[in-house]
Amino acid sequence: MKSAYELALERLKAADPDSARELTPAQKKQLAEIDSRYQAKIAEREIFLRQQLAATTADPAKADEAEKIREQLRRERLVLEEDREDEKNRVRRGSKS
């Protein structure tokens, strides 16, 4: 008798047969490189924007500007994370883009 977990896994595999495919060592290496590259990009943007934020938070008159910088940081991080996932999905599918 199969558990509910096993049945759910079978349904997922049937819905997306590519998800059950094992990654090659080269794909795993590419995924790790993508993670590393995007972590560096995110860190670079955070450092830059946090320096700007520190300069604006010292002055209460620049509260609006500080909020804009916080929002920019959030948006840029989100975009970079989405780009990273898109690139990783291309590697998982075996596409060369």
C-alpha positions, 0 to 999 in steps of 0.5 A: 500500500502506498502512502499519500506522499508516494501517491502525490510524488507519482502525480507530480512526476506524471504532471511534469516528466522532466522534473524526475530527470536526474541532473548531470554533474555538469548541470550541477556545476552550472547551477552552483556557478549561477548561484555564486554569480547571482549572489555576488551581483546581489551583494554588490547591489546591496552594498552600493544601495546600503551606502546610499541609504546610510547617507540619507538616513542620517538626514531626517529631511531625506526620509522620502529618498531613503524609502525610495532606496529601500524600495529600489533595493527590494526590486533589484533583489527580486529581479536578480533572484527571478533572473537567477531562477530563469537561468537555472531552469534553462540549465535544468531543461538542458537549453543553451541560452 
